[in-house]
């Protein structure tokens, strides 16, 4: 079953109601996949309590998870250019259930690295961002930012539901059974959704000209994209932005617990991040269809930097109100940036090679997601505090703003250069 081409042909079944249902099912899939991703922050605390492993070791497992997931994205992008994405998600749903079951038998650091950092990461990638975005990009040429924002809001739902559920399961039954229950839920919900979407998604048609876009201009290949400055500015932007956000996501629960808040309250803070991210992703996606996307992205990163400062303030004067205020800032800031990233790539590199270009470009995001949590854990082990790691996260936020502003300036110049 090989699908070539940039976009699926017009399908009589694609009524507004069925399109909305498809967006909803993609959002549910992302909710489960990335709910597992962000639930690691509560599993980290449980593993720290049971085994007493160093935070750099535990942070390193998440870093490996992010690296493996990111390394899979370029391959998934190329595969999505040839195979219907829901088929990939269906396979991933079965692997995700099995990987989470294996996670429940962890008893040594290398088990954590292999099972969670390796197998679970591959499963999340198969169910995750690349297959979802390629499906949406093919179906929604108009209001692409809003469509991506809607499906990516599923990640916020996952944070809201899966993270507190994981903490409840850990406190009630233990972290091993928590992994098992999450595995059953993931496969039971994602597999039927993927099979429905597979039936709804026709094979992509080969365009009349091999590398032509709908406007008859040559489609940019992956190799051509990687030889441009805008591509690498995008990679740098995503690296720095993700380093900032994922440092907070992974270490926020441990930081709050360190400063006197209960584990359940800290998990509820993560839930508030999820609620805020739903509004941030949908609202940010909608706004990015009406305002220059880079401006919206820069605004989101600025809010992320404020979240870093707010978390440090909570550490200096712990309070429930302050913790929830931090959660709102983190949820909105990270959500706005995450929802706009694929659309920023689509603005520059549309065509039949979009999946491959997006997959490689988002490796920068995965690298930042990997490096930030590990570095933060290591620096905490060395200094005994999170002050330096969070300062580095804020600094990377500033670098992300600079890179995005530069990319925007080049894109604005491009039409004038072509006209000249």
Protein Blocks (a to p, Z undefined) as FASTA:
>chain_A
ZZedjbdcddfklcfklmmmmmmmmmmmmmmmmmmmmmmmmmmmmmmmmnopafklmmmm
mmmmmmmmmmmmmmmmmmmmmpcfklmmmmmmmmmmmmmmmmmmgcbfklmmmmmmmmmm
mmmmmmmmmlmmmmmmmmmmghklmmmmmmmmmmmmmmmmmmmmmmmmmmmnopklmmmm
mmmmmmmmmmmmmmmmmmmmccddddfblkbcfkopacddfklmmmpfklmmmmmmmmmm
mmmmmmmmmmmmmmmmmnopafklmmmmmmmmmmmmmmmmmmmmmmmmmgcfklmmmmmm
mmmmmmmmmmmmmmmmgcfklmmmmmmmmmmmmmmmmmmmmmmmmmmmgcjklmmmmmmm
mmmmmmmmmmmmmmmmmmmmmnopaklmmmmmmmmmmmmmmmmmmmmmmmmmmmmmmmZZ
